[in-house]
Amino acid sequence: MSRPNPAAERTIPANAENRYRVSGADLPLSCPMPGMSLWNSHPKVYLPIAEQGGHAKCPYCGAEYDLEP
């Protein structure tokens, strides 16, 4: 019998969505974000969302991030 992995239940599938809404608590912003499963993703890259008017696009996967006010 396998035991459930509580850490796996909290992960977000990487590259599962094309647009993410993020808050100030998520800064500094990286793609993939902490909590995303990394095994099937690209290298971690930091995105300068605050300097780009609250919007950033990942150069690897094309995921778009919008900073909530």
Backbone torsions as a table, in degrees:
resi	resn	phi	psi	omega
1	MET	NA	129.1	179.0
2	SER	-89.3	143.8	178.7
3	ARG	-91.5	143.3	177.5
4	PRO	-65.9	147.4	179.0
5	ASN	-103.0	105.1	-177.6
6	PRO	-59.9	-32.6	179.5
7	ALA	-66.4	-36.4	-179.7
8	ALA	-67.7	-28.9	-180.0
9	GLU	-69.9	-23.1	-177.6
10	ARG	-94.0	-5.2	-177.0
11	THR	-79.4	151.3	177.0
12	ILE	-105.0	130.9	177.9
13	PRO	-61.8	127.1	178.7
14	ALA	-68.4	142.6	177.5
15	ASN	60.3	24.5	-179.4
16	ALA	-81.6	-22.8	-179.2
17	GLU	-127.4	162.8	177.7
18	ASN	-98.4	-18.3	-177.8
19	ARG	-139.0	134.7	179.5
20	TYR	-127.4	140.2	172.6
21	ARG	-99.4	127.4	-177.4
22	VAL	-124.3	162.2	179.7
23	SER	-120.6	176.9	178.0
24	GLY	-58.7	-26.7	179.0
25	ALA	-67.9	-19.0	-179.5
26	ASP	-87.6	-2.4	-178.5
27	LEU	-85.3	144.5	-2.7
28	PRO	-68.3	140.6	-175.7
29	LEU	-84.4	132.3	175.0
30	SER	-131.5	154.7	174.1
31	CYS	-125.8	124.0	-4.3
32	PRO	-68.1	153.1	-179.3
33	MET	-78.1	156.6	173.5
34	PRO	-56.4	140.2	-178.2
35	GLY	95.9	-11.5	175.4
36	MET	-86.9	142.6	176.5
37	SER	-69.8	128.3	-171.1
38	LEU	-97.5	-11.1	-172.0
39	TRP	-63.2	-25.5	-177.3
40	ASN	-116.5	26.9	-174.9
41	SER	-116.3	-166.7	-179.7
42	HIS	-103.3	174.5	177.2
43	PRO	-60.2	149.3	-179.9
44	LYS	-67.8	132.4	178.4
45	VAL	-133.0	138.3	178.0
46	TYR	-90.6	137.2	-176.0
47	LEU	-113.9	126.5	-178.3
48	PRO	-81.6	67.1	-174.6
49	ILE	-65.7	-39.2	-177.5
50	ALA	-67.1	-33.9	-179.9
51	GLU	-80.0	-10.5	-176.6
52	GLN	-111.1	31.6	176.0
53	GLY	71.5	23.5	177.2
54	GLY	84.9	14.1	178.4
55	HIS	-137.8	138.4	176.8
56	ALA	-145.8	152.2	178.7
57	LYS	-128.9	131.1	-179.7
58	CYS	-71.4	129.0	179.9
59	PRO	-71.8	-17.8	-179.6
60	TYR	-86.0	-55.9	-171.3
61	CYS	-107.2	-10.2	179.1
62	GLY	80.8	5.0	177.6
63	ALA	-62.4	138.2	-179.6
64	GLU	-108.2	141.0	-177.8
65	TYR	-122.6	133.3	177.3
66	ASP	-119.2	127.2	-179.8
67	LEU	-86.2	122.1	177.6
68	GLU	-71.9	144.6	179.7
69	PRO	-65.9	NA	NA
